Amino acid sequence: MNVLHVCANPKPTEESVSKQLAAAFFGKLIELKPEVELVNVDLYDEKPPFYSYELYRAVWNPVFDENYERSKVEEMATNYATKQVELFNNADVLVLTMPMWNYGVPAVMKAWIDQILCPGLTFDISKQDGVKPLHKIKSIVLLVASGGVYKEDDERDALSRQIRHSFEFIGIEDLEIVWAEGQNPLFFDNVEENKALAIEAAAEIAEDIAEIDLTPAAVEVAAE
Ligand SMILES: Cc1cc2nc3c(=O)[nH]c(=O)nc-3n(C[C@H](O)[C@H](O)[C@H](O)COP(=O)(O)O)c2cc1C
């Protein structure tokens, strides 16, 4: 099982609740499945560029114009995306670790998503066939921490909505969420309890992920 872990948090683990969820998740996953091939991408070490006009031309022009040829500058604009997409398309499971910032994902995470969700890289798109995945990801695990508490369907939560819909667009339906909520001690007295519950949930989700069947027969049945 190949797992790609993308983390968008500049804090060290001892100060970051979301990174502590990741530690609990991977501690359990690797205990249960030592053969897991784990690739870590720290978006503060490998900062994505903002989406550019050249990247836009390089990836979208071929969709609309079969005679389009990339210029050198346009080719270079795909460098970061191409490297990340190789990791993405090789993964069976994607784990995203981040805090909630201003009700959404941190800017580096948004920039990373913009880089990789490009036609010809992680999906193909056409009028006849619609969107066809070029990746093989079965499941996404979202590990998130927030100061506040957001019940399901709370309209302030732009974070989980964006992750769910962005990746559903390229055919990933299964999203598991572990959320350490209520982490602001100014507003909540049960910060530690909330964190402990989420750490427990992270280990439980790792048990489910360890059981994903990746044998060719199971993958074929799931695709039908
Ligand atoms: C720049 C910034 C913006 C934040 N915005 C929100 C927010 O919109 N909603 C919320 O509930 N908490 C917000 N918080 C609080 C964090 O989500 C909370 O501290 C969380 O525990 C951070 O995760 P971490 O411990 O993994 O860094 C914000 C914190 C920072 C630093």
The ligand as an SDF file (V2000), in Angstrom:
LIG
                    3D

 31 33  0  0  0  0  0  0  0  0999 V2000
   -4.2390   32.1830   11.0920 C   0  0  0  0  0  0  0  0  0  0  0  0
   -5.2020   31.3760   11.9230 C   0  0  0  0  0  0  0  0  0  0  0  0
   -6.5300   31.3090   11.5480 C   0  0  0  0  0  0  0  0  0  0  0  0
   -7.4230   30.5400   12.2810 C   0  0  0  0  0  0  0  0  0  0  0  0
   -8.7210   30.4510   11.8590 N   0  0  0  0  0  0  0  0  0  0  0  0
   -9.5850   29.6480   12.5260 C   0  0  0  0  0  0  0  0  0  0  0  0
  -10.9330   29.5090   12.0690 C   0  0  0  0  0  0  0  0  0  0  0  0
  -11.3740   30.0690   11.0830 O   0  0  0  0  0  0  0  0  0  0  0  0
  -11.7590   28.6870   12.7600 N   0  0  0  0  0  0  0  0  0  0  0  0
  -11.3270   27.9950   13.8600 C   0  0  0  0  0  0  0  0  0  0  0  0
  -12.1220   27.2490   14.4380 O   0  0  0  0  0  0  0  0  0  0  0  0
  -10.0630   28.0960   14.3000 N   0  0  0  0  0  0  0  0  0  0  0  0
   -9.1840   28.8990   13.6720 C   0  0  0  0  0  0  0  0  0  0  0  0
   -7.8790   28.9920   14.0950 N   0  0  0  0  0  0  0  0  0  0  0  0
   -7.4400   28.1720   15.2340 C   0  0  0  0  0  0  0  0  0  0  0  0
   -6.7440   26.8860   14.7820 C   0  0  0  0  0  0  0  0  0  0  0  0
   -7.5200   26.1820   13.8540 O   0  0  0  0  0  0  0  0  0  0  0  0
   -6.4610   25.9800   16.0060 C   0  0  0  0  0  0  0  0  0  0  0  0
   -5.5270   26.6630   16.8310 O   0  0  0  0  0  0  0  0  0  0  0  0
   -5.9260   24.6230   15.6310 C   0  0  0  0  0  0  0  0  0  0  0  0
   -5.6610   23.8830   16.7880 O   0  0  0  0  0  0  0  0  0  0  0  0
   -4.6550   24.7180   14.8060 C   0  0  0  0  0  0  0  0  0  0  0  0
   -4.1880   23.4310   14.4660 O   0  0  0  0  0  0  0  0  0  0  0  0
   -2.7200   22.9810   14.8530 P   0  0  0  0  0  0  0  0  0  0  0  0
   -2.7130   22.8850   16.3710 O   0  0  0  0  0  0  0  0  0  0  0  0
   -2.5080   21.6660   14.2040 O   0  0  0  0  0  0  0  0  0  0  0  0
   -1.7910   24.0460   14.3580 O   0  0  0  0  0  0  0  0  0  0  0  0
   -6.9760   29.8000   13.4090 C   0  0  0  0  0  0  0  0  0  0  0  0
   -5.6300   29.8980   13.7860 C   0  0  0  0  0  0  0  0  0  0  0  0
   -4.7600   30.6700   13.0620 C   0  0  0  0  0  0  0  0  0  0  0  0
   -3.3140   30.7560   13.4890 C   0  0  0  0  0  0  0  0  0  0  0  0
  1  2  1  0
  2  3  1  0
  2 30  2  0
  3  4  2  0
  4  5  1  0
  4 28  1  0
  5  6  2  0
  6  7  1  0
  6 13  1  0
  7  8  2  0
  7  9  1  0
  9 10  1  0
 10 11  2  0
 10 12  1  0
 12 13  2  0
 13 14  1  0
 14 15  1  0
 14 28  1  0
 15 16  1  0
 16 17  1  0
 16 18  1  0
 18 19  1  0
 18 20  1  0
 20 21  1  0
 20 22  1  0
 22 23  1  0
 23 24  1  0
 24 25  2  0
 24 26  1  0
 24 27  1  0
 28 29  2  0
 29 30  1  0
 30 31  1  0
M  END
$$$$
